Amino acid sequence: MSIDSIKRQIEGYKRDIDRQKSSVADCREDMANIRIRKSRDAESYTRKLKSASSVANKHSIRAQKKRDWESYARKLDSEKDKIAKCRDRIKGYRENISRCRERIKRLR
């Protein structure tokens, strides 16, 4: 391979890194939105529990809250996993860039 083609390859890896970084930013934004929804739901559940008329009604509200909280936890864990995968890809791209730079040095 020529030096120019290796440089183009490096530029491609840099674009891939930028895409992964934007994915991480999107995931963080999604996580923030999930936390906001959870906070709003917490306030809603507080109001519902205060206005509940019977013990059975309170129990069903608490059960629904528990299910919702588990759902929020799964969604947040999913976003964290996506971020971890993006970071691993970025690490791989950086290693590829290092190898390309070493090849350029050998060609010179």
Helices and strands as residue ranges (DSSP letters): H 3-51, H 55-107
